[in-house]
Amino acid sequence: MFNHTSSILSLEFLVVVGFALLLQCNASSFYDNPEQDPLPSSQGADDELHRKWDAEWTFSGISTFAHLKHVKCLSNRDVPFDIGVIGAPFDTAVTYRPGARFGPRAIRQASARQIPYDSFNHRRGLNPYRSPYTIIDCGDIPVMPFDNALALRQMSEAFLELGSRTPALLNGDSPKPKLLTLGGDHSIALPTLRALNKIYGGPVAVLHFDAHLDTWNPVKYSSEWESPQSEFTHGSMFWIASNEGLIMNGSSVHAGLRTRLSGDGWDDYVDDDRQGFLRISSDDIDEMGTKGIIDAIIKRIGLETPTYLSIDIDVIDPGLCPGTGTPEPGGWTSRELIRIIRGLEELNVVGADIVEVAPAYDGTGEQTALTAAQLGFEILTSWVGRGMSKMENIEDTETKTGSSGSRRDEL
């Protein structure tokens, strides 16, 4: 009898304890029904929504470069910016493998791990996406794929439109916004240089990373069928730009060259010399090292010369970056190129492009697009870093001299 009563009491005790535990679990259960939570108050409701839903993971969200705000800048002048990322999906001026029209999309997708709140660049000590500079993704130029002459006009007008606007940071280091263009084949450099010539009132230096010269006279292409439009290719755009007076003769550089030349001699180099480029070959890195190449480029261009930076992804060896239209074995590594780009921050780069990414030929790991996205990150970091250094120098000068320009009386 005693044992039976004890068993009943033990059972009742277990039921009570179990019920208590169930209530406790329900109070803070992982499976709580969110509909039972109280609704946020109307006061500050928008802030609450932003805090809860604005964040994105690296793998989520609409694909923009580094998850930046997307604005169709060409049809919207109401959103000022300091740096715009713009796509130029054009590839109908190539001489070998097409497909670079899909480059902007691939580079944006590969930049997904560059979350703005998680992109502190340790080599420079700053996060370019959380700085005084406004950086946005301006979308793509709607380039005509059926008419190269019209496409050239479209791109020229687009770059001039965006590059002529007033920047968001009025006391920044640049009087105009800067554009990072995602190509597209390399011919997009011609409309960019035409726009920069009008914006800055004269020629600019060109810093050209590429396996190929791209200063070829169009008549070198072996065909009896010619037209004015056929002269515009991704291998002749600097020849055209030079003849139009868009490039500073004597202040420009090719780096990473390893191409074959046309004909039976040195005529291509003679033409290139006329256009005033310094040539640094891919092999030169073995003797000069990355620092030697950086020093040679700075010595040639100078630190204040307005410079256009143009990076053909085929400057990197195709074993590392196969996704390109005219691959040439024997190129630099991605690490070497990134190191060189980092060392050139002090140059006065007024515009830049990353071109010839053709994802159809890339590996399953998207290594070409990933490298292009990292190069974009380094360019943006250098722009912001140089600009902030300039602003700090101006502030230091004003602090020492006073706002009137005369030295302060420290007594």
N, C-alpha and C positions, 0 to 999 in steps of 0.2 A: 504493500500500500504506500509506504513511504517512498519507495523508488518510483512508483507510478506518478505520485504527486510531484516529485522532484523533476521528473521528465516533463510534466506539463508546464511547470514553472520555467524550466530551461527553454522550452519551446517558445513560451510567451516572451521570455527575455530576448531570445534571438529575433523574434518577429519585431519587437519594439526597436531593438538596435538596428536591424536591417532597414526598418522604415525611416529611422533617423538618418542613417547613412544615405538612403535614397533621396531624402529631402536635401541633404547637404550637397550631394552630387548634382541634383537638379538646379541648385542655386548657382553653380559655376561649371556647368557641364560644357564639354567641348561641342556638344550637339545642341546647344541652346538655339531656340527658334528666334532669328533676328527680328521677326515680326512682333515679338513680344517686347522688344526694346522700345523705350519711349522715343517718339519722334523729336528731332532737333527743334529747338525754339526758332521762331522766325528771325529773331535778332542774331545776326552773324551766320545765317543759314548758308549763304554762299561760301563764306570762309570755311565752314564745316565741310561742305561738299568738295571744295578744292583740296582740303587736307586729306579727305578720305579717298578721292578718286583721281587726282591729277597725276600721281606717281605711276611710272611704268617700269616693267622689268626689261631686261635687255632683249628678250624674245617677244615682247608684246608691243602693241601700238602700230599705227600706220608708219610705213617706212619712209623716214626722212633721214638726212645725214645727221648722225649722232642724236637722233630724237629731237632735233631742233624744231622750233615753231615753223610751220609751213605757211608761206604767204605767196600768192601769185604776184610777184613783184612787178612784172611787166604790165599788168592791168590794174595795179593798186599802188598809187603814189602816197597813200595816207599812212603807211607804216615805214618810218625811217629806219635805216640800218647802217651799221659801220662796215660789216663784212657780210656779203651774200654768197651762199653756195648755189651755183646755177648749173643746170645740166644742159649739155649741147648734144643731143642724141643724133649725131650725123656721121655717116660712114660711107657715103657714095663718092668719095674722092680717093679711095684706097687703091693701091696697085697690086695687092695680093689678097689676103683673106679678109672678107668683110665681117661685121658683127659687133663693131665698137659702138653702134647705136644703142646697144643694151648695156654699155658701160656705166652710165649714170645710175641706172637701177641697181646694178650689181654692187657698185661701190657704196651706195646708200645702205643696201642690205648688209654689206660686210662691216659697216660702221656701227652696227646695232649695239655693240658692247660699249660704245662711247656714251654712256648715260651722263647727261650734264652734271648731275650731283655726284658723280663717281669718276671724274676724269681729271684729277689733279696730276699734272705732268711733273714728275719728280726731278727731271733734268733741268727744268726751268723754274720750278717752285711756284707754279700757278695753275689754275684751272681756266682754260680759255673760254669755257662756256659759262663761267660765273665770275665775270670781270665787268668793268665799266663799259665794255664794248658790247653792242647789240649784234649778235650773229644769228642769222635766220637762213632757212632753206627756201630759196626763191623758186623752186620748181624747175621746170624745163622750158627751153625755147621750143616752140612748136615748129621744128625745122621741116621744111618741105623735102620729102624724100625723092621727088621725081624731077627736080629741076635744080641743078647745082648753082646756077647763076642766081636764082631766086633765093635759095638757101643762104648763099653768101650775103645777099642783101639783108635777109631777115636777121642773121646773126650780127651783122655790123650794126644795124639799127638797135637791136636788143642790148648789145654791150654798151653802146653809146647812151641809150636811155637810162640804164641802171647806173652806169659809172659817172653820169653827170649830176646825179642827185646830191642833195645836202645830207651829210652823215648825221646819225642820231647824236653822236657825241661831238658837240660843237667845239669844245676845247681840246679835242684829240690831236694826234700827231699828223693826221691826213686831212687835206681839204675836201677829199671826195671818198665815197665808199670804195672798198676793195672787193673784187670778185674772185672767188675760187671756182674755176670752171671744171666740171667733170665731163670729159669727152667719152664718146666721140673720137673720130680720127684726128690726126694732128693738123689737118688743114684749118681747124677752128682757130688756130693761132693768128691767121691773117685777119679775120674780122675783128679780133680782139686788139691787134696792133693798130688797125685803122681807127678804132674807137679811142684808144689811149693817145694816139697822135692828136686827136681833136681835143680831148679832155685836158691834156698837159701841154698842148701847144707846141709840140715838136717830137722828134724821134726819142725812143727809149732804148736802153741796152737790153739785150736778150741773153738770158742764162738758160742754155738749152741742154738738158740731159737726154741723151738719145744714143742708140747704136748707129744711127744714120745721120748724114750731114743735113739733109732737108733744105739745102741751098742749090739744088740741081736746076739747071736751065731746062725748061720743059721740052726743048727740042731734043734733049738727050734720050727721051723715051722713044723706043723703036717702033714707030708706026707711021705709015704714009697718010693715015686718016687723022687730020688735025682740025681743031677749031679753037676759037678764043676760050671757050668754056673748058676745053680739055687741058688747058695750061694750069688750071687750078687743081692741084693734087696735094696729098699729104706729104709729098717729097719736094714740092716746089714752092711752098707758101713763103718761106723765108727769102727765096730768090725774088719773088714778086714784091714782098714787103721791102726788101732792100732797094729795089729799083724804084719803089714809090717814096723812098726817103723816110721810111717808118722806123728804121733800125740805125742806132748810132754806129758808124763805121769806126772800128778801132777800140770799142769798149765791150764787145760781146764775146761769149764763150760757148763752145760745144764741149760737153764732157761725157765720157763713156763710149767714145766712138770705136767701132770695130767693123765697119761696113766694107764690102767690096766696092771698087770704083768702076765707073763706066769706061768703055773703050780700052785702049792699050797703054795708057800713061797717066799723067798727073793732072790732066785738064780739070777734073773736078776740084782739086785742091787750089788750082789757079783761080777758078771762079769763086771759091770760098774765100781765098785771100782778098780778092777784090771787094768782098762784102764785109771784110774787117773782123772775122771771127778768129779767136784763139782756139786751137784744137787740142783737147786733152783726150788721149786714147784710153780705152779700157785697160790696156796693159800698163799704163803709166802708174797705176795705183800700186804696183809691185815695188817700184823704186821710190815714189813720192809719199806713199801712204795717204790716208784720208786727210791728215793735217796739211800735208804738202799741197794737195789738190785744193783744199779750202783756201790756203794762203795765196795760191796762184790765181784763183777766181777773184778774191778780194782785191789783189794787186791790180788785176786787169780792169775791173769794173769800178772800184771805189765804193765808198760807203754812202754817198749822197746821190749818186746817179740814179734817176728813175729807171727801174729794172723790171722786165717781165720775166717771170720764172715759168719755164715750160718743161714739164716732165713727161717724156714718153716712157711708158712702163717697160718697153723693150730694152731700156738701158740696163735692166736687171737680167741676169742669165735666165734663159727659158727653162732650165732645170728647176728654178725656183719660182718663176712667174711665166708659165706656159700660155696663159690666156691673153694672147696678143696676136696682131695680124701679120707682123713681119719679124718673126723671131730670129735672133742671131746668137749662136753659142759663143761662150767666152765672156759673158758680161759680169758686172759687179753683183755682189750679194745684196739682199735687201738691207742687211745691217750696215754695210758700207755706205749705201746711198743715204739711209736715214741719218747716219753719223755726219755725213757731209752736209745734208740739209740743215741739221741742227747747228752746225758750225757757221752757217751763213746768215744767222739771224740779224746781224747788224746791217746787212744790205738794205737799201731802200726799195723793197719789192712793192710795186704798185698794182700788180695783178699776177695771177698764177693759173696754171691749168695742170691737170693730170689726165693724160689721154692714152688712147690705143688699148684700153682694157676691153677685151673681147671675151666675155664669159663662156661662150660656146666651146672654147679651146682650153678653158681652165680645168684644174683638177677637181676632184670631188670635195676637197677641203676648201675650195674657193681661195687658194693662196694668193693668186694675182689680185683679186678684188680686196682681200684683207690687207695686202701690202699697200695698195692704192689708198685705202681708207686710213691707214696709219700715216702715210705721207701727208694726207690732208690734215690730220690731227697735228702733225708737226708744223706744217705751214701756218695753220691757225694759231698755234701756240707762239710761233716766232712773231707773227704780226702783232698779237696782243702783247707779248713780252717787250718787243721793241717800242711799241706805242706807249706802254706804261713807263718804260725807262725814260722816254723823251718827256713825258708829262712830269715825272718826278724831277728831272733836271730843270724844267721850266719853273716848277714850284720852288725848288731850292734857290734858283736865281732870283725869283721875285721876293723870296723871304730875305735874302741877303741885301737886295738893293731897294726893297720897298716897291709899292705899286707904281710910283712915279718914275721909277728907273734910276733914281739917285740913291746913293748908299745911305742906310739908316744911321741915325745918331744913336749909338748904343748907350749913351749916358742918360 
